[in-house]
């Protein structure tokens, strides 16, 4: 479930913002996603660990599992990822993303095209007008 973008956490008289925050129903945990337009640098791991500690301390409910972090980057060096995450006891993953203008064949027909999506949004908005 999507909980928010630029999700704000207030702690110690400061504000912190997590790029994207989700809740995984089956795992029963919060999932923080950091979106980076550059290659992975080790500092990203420390920041994600910080965010996961904030989530687990201030946001997570008592009956939920520890939070998970995902760092999506333009590129990654496995050596840097391995050494940056070594010693961090929170579950954090690092993945690359690839931009494309073509929808993969496996998703064809499963995601509405832009025109259909716009029609559905407009239809929904019209239904909510007083």
SELUM-745330 format. One record per residue (C-alpha): residue number from 1; residue in three letters; x, y, z. Coordinates in Angstrom, 2 decimals. Example, Ala and Ser with C-alpha at 12.3 -4.5 7.8 and 13.67 -1.06 7.14 Angstrom:
# SELUM-745330
PT num residuo       x       y       z
PT   1     ALA   12.30   -4.50    7.80
PT   2     SER   13.67   -1.06    7.14
# end
This chain:
# SELUM-745330
PT num residuo       x       y       z
PT   1     UNK    0.00    0.00    0.00
PT   2     UNK    1.28    3.45   -0.89
PT   3     UNK    1.57    5.66    2.20
PT   4     UNK    3.15    8.75    0.67
PT   5     UNK    5.88   10.52   -1.21
PT   6     UNK    8.25   12.84    0.58
PT   7     UNK    6.86   11.20    3.72
PT   8     UNK    7.58   13.52    6.63
PT   9     UNK    8.85   12.37   10.00
PT  10     UNK    9.25   14.92   12.78
PT  11     UNK   11.80   13.97   15.44
PT  12     UNK   14.10   15.89   17.76
PT  13     UNK   12.71   19.24   16.54
PT  14     UNK   13.68   18.45   12.93
PT  15     UNK   11.90   17.16    9.86
PT  16     UNK   13.08   14.31    7.67
PT  17     UNK   11.60   13.23    4.33
PT  18     UNK   11.55    9.73    2.85
PT  19     UNK   11.16    9.70   -0.95
PT  20     UNK    8.47    6.99   -1.00
PT  21     UNK    6.88    5.00    1.81
PT  22     UNK    4.84    1.83    1.38
PT  23     UNK    3.32   -0.78    3.65
PT  24     UNK    3.74   -4.45    2.70
PT  25     UNK    0.63   -6.32    3.82
PT  26     UNK    2.08   -9.84    3.77
PT  27     UNK    5.36   -8.91    5.46
PT  28     UNK    3.52   -6.51    7.79
PT  29     UNK    6.20   -3.85    7.59
PT  30     UNK    6.95   -0.39    6.29
PT  31     UNK    9.06   -0.17    3.12
PT  32     UNK   11.09    2.99    2.54
PT  33     UNK   12.29    3.69   -0.98
PT  34     UNK   15.07    6.17   -1.80
PT  35     UNK   15.15    7.29   -5.42
PT  36     UNK   18.57    8.39   -6.70
PT  37     UNK   19.31    9.71  -10.20
PT  38     UNK   23.03    9.08   -9.73
PT  39     UNK   25.18    6.00   -9.17
PT  40     UNK   25.16    4.47   -5.68
PT  41     UNK   27.51    6.04   -3.16
PT  42     UNK   28.16    4.54    0.29
PT  43     UNK   26.53    7.50    2.06
PT  44     UNK   23.14    6.35    0.74
PT  45     UNK   23.33    3.25    2.98
PT  46     UNK   23.87    5.33    6.11
PT  47     UNK   21.00    7.64    5.28
PT  48     UNK   18.66    4.69    4.62
PT  49     UNK   19.68    3.09    7.92
PT  50     UNK   18.88    6.41    9.63
PT  51     UNK   15.43    6.51    7.99
PT  52     UNK   14.69    2.91    8.97
PT  53     UNK   15.59    3.67   12.58
PT  54     UNK   13.26    6.70   12.52
PT  55     UNK   10.44    4.61   11.04
PT  56     UNK   10.88    1.83   13.57
PT  57     UNK   11.00    4.27   16.48
PT  58     UNK    8.33    6.81   15.52
PT  59     UNK    6.00    5.30   12.91
PT  60     UNK    5.95    1.47   13.14
PT  61     UNK    3.17   -0.08   15.22
PT  62     UNK    4.10   -2.55   17.97
PT  63     UNK    2.65   -5.56   16.11
PT  64     UNK    4.51   -4.78   12.85
PT  65     UNK    7.84   -6.17   11.69
PT  66     UNK   10.98   -4.02   11.31
PT  67     UNK   11.04   -1.67    8.33
PT  68     UNK   12.78   -2.50    5.05
PT  69     UNK   14.75   -0.11    2.83
PT  70     UNK   15.21   -0.09   -0.93
PT  71     UNK   17.66    2.24   -2.65
PT  72     UNK   17.01    2.65   -6.39
PT  73     UNK   19.98    4.15   -8.24
PT  74     UNK   21.01    4.88  -11.81
PT  75     UNK   23.99    2.53  -11.37
PT  76     UNK   25.76    0.53   -8.67
PT  77     UNK   29.13   -0.98   -7.97
PT  78     UNK   28.66   -4.30   -6.16
PT  79     UNK   31.89   -3.80   -4.18
PT  80     UNK   30.70   -0.44   -2.81
PT  81     UNK   27.22   -1.78   -2.07
PT  82     UNK   28.59   -4.78   -0.20
PT  83     UNK   30.96   -2.77    1.97
PT  84     UNK   28.47    0.06    2.57
PT  85     UNK   25.81   -2.38    3.83
PT  86     UNK   28.20   -4.58    5.84
PT  87     UNK   27.42   -4.17    9.54
PT  88     UNK   24.00   -2.59    9.00
PT  89     UNK   21.53   -4.89   10.74
PT  90     UNK   18.46   -3.56    8.92
PT  91     UNK   17.25   -5.15    5.67
PT  92     UNK   18.36   -2.82    2.86
PT  93     UNK   18.54   -3.59   -0.83
PT  94     UNK   20.16   -1.64   -3.66
PT  95     UNK   18.93   -1.94   -7.22
PT  96     UNK   19.54   -0.20  -10.52
PT  97     UNK   16.74    1.12  -12.64
PT  98     UNK   16.63    1.47  -16.39
PT  99     UNK   14.58    4.04  -18.24
PT 100     UNK   12.72    2.87  -21.30
PT 101     UNK   10.08    4.18  -23.65
PT 102     UNK    8.75    0.72  -24.51
PT 103     UNK    6.56   -1.33  -22.20
PT 104     UNK    7.91   -4.86  -21.67
PT 105     UNK    5.87   -7.53  -23.48
PT 106     UNK    5.05   -9.23  -20.16
PT 107     UNK    3.17   -6.08  -19.06
PT 108     UNK    1.35   -5.45  -22.35
PT 109     UNK   -2.38   -5.28  -21.74
PT 110     UNK   -1.95   -5.22  -17.96
PT 111     UNK   -1.33   -1.50  -17.61
PT 112     UNK   -3.68    1.03  -19.22
PT 113     UNK   -2.18    3.36  -21.81
PT 114     UNK   -2.01    7.09  -21.10
PT 115     UNK   -5.25    7.87  -22.98
PT 116     UNK   -7.26    5.20  -21.14
PT 117     UNK   -5.78    6.25  -17.79
PT 118     UNK   -6.72    9.89  -18.42
PT 119     UNK  -10.29    8.84  -19.33
PT 120     UNK  -10.63    6.84  -16.12
PT 121     UNK   -9.30    9.70  -13.98
PT 122     UNK  -11.63   12.22  -15.61
PT 123     UNK  -14.57    9.85  -15.17
PT 124     UNK  -13.71    9.43  -11.49
PT 125     UNK  -13.36   13.19  -10.98
PT 126     UNK  -16.67   13.90  -12.65
PT 127     UNK  -18.39   11.43  -10.36
PT 128     UNK  -17.14   13.34   -7.30
PT 129     UNK  -18.28   16.78   -8.36
PT 130     UNK  -21.14   18.25   -6.29
# end
